[in-house]
């Protein structure tokens, strides 16, 4: 598997090469394809001083919406207005996209740049790599089976805590439905392990790295259930469907994806939340140690592992300073290398204490991230920022209220810097 940083460097070099060859004759460009590469390409173009003005896409469910503050346009309508603009494509469907642009009158020889989705390699190298993953993955599977003495692997490949939280919230019903008894977990990262432990599932949990999880998935995809009893807890039908489920059902929420697509449950199945120890005094001690005010503290959570955001640290800092001017104490939830927002205190707390901490504080402001799922039941003022991505932080898919996991949520659709000030409508 090509490391993400290596692929980004490959994209960067292709754009620089195009610039050296005189492809970019203006400081504006458009991207064709609203996919996972669009934001990366936008940022790489910005490094060259080129502003991306739009994303073109043939999916009518995406058109006339915005993705990371960029309008998503019908390709043919766009090229009628901007026939001379440079267009960058990074998609597996580039052949049909180039043909479409040519039929629309675009000078594709001089105006369209195609960047390969994958770093070119010889076919025999690709086959050898895939076979290596398959054999190593099957060996890893057999080793774990022998180690645990159980046969059913519940495999979670992401590091997203919100994803594993949603999976765990339906897992009890799935286990009852299937009669699964001898199961164990394989997850990517200690954070996922902590979420499973939060729910109290009495099963072995194995934490593996990206490469080993990739190898198990490759082996299971190739060998199938006859040889490997693996249940991937994967939403969006990733890897295992020609058409991801959400493309067929664009209005479905994140909850629905796990209820219907991952577990095959019906409408009567509702997400279950882990118990909270209300007798704990962890929050009181945490607040005393950090001189935070009970009932008038706002905990901010500006970090998310799986998304890019346009909310700058400067905006977060300005918001923190204004909250402090109004008498609030402010703490940033941060782990590892994450830094507290200027003007706030850095704190951390275990997931099992998260709801208690928020209720003791009184307020919570977050970029939509996995912690929002974990604390969705907290009785406090909760402000969540959503951005205009098509899916990754969109309210239509990830809104806590829309997901049915929270009744009261102050959702802010962040489209411009001034939107940060809407926080004060809740707390002032």
Secondary structure, 3 states (H helix, E strand, C coil): CCCHHHHHHHHHHHHHHHHHCCCCCCCEEEEECCCCCHHHHHHHHHHCCCEEEEEECCCCCCCCCEECCEEEECHHHHHHHCCCCEEEECCCCHHHHHHHHHHCCCCHHHHEEECCCCCCCCHHHHHHHHHHHHHHHHHHHHHHHHHHCCCEEEEECCCCHHHHHHHHHHHHHHHHHHCCCCEEEEECCHHHHHHHHHHCCCCCEEECCHHHHHHHHHHHHHHCCCCCCEEECCCCCCCCCCCCHHHHCCCCCHHHHHHHHHCCCCCCCCCCCCCCCCCCCHHHHHHHHCCCCCCCEEEEECCCCCCCCCCCHHHHHHHHHHHHHCCCEEEEECCCCCCCCCCCEEECCCHHHHHHHHHHHEEEEEECCHHHHHCCCCCCEEEEEEECCCCCCCHHHHCHHHHCCCCCCEEEEECCHHHHHHHHHHHC
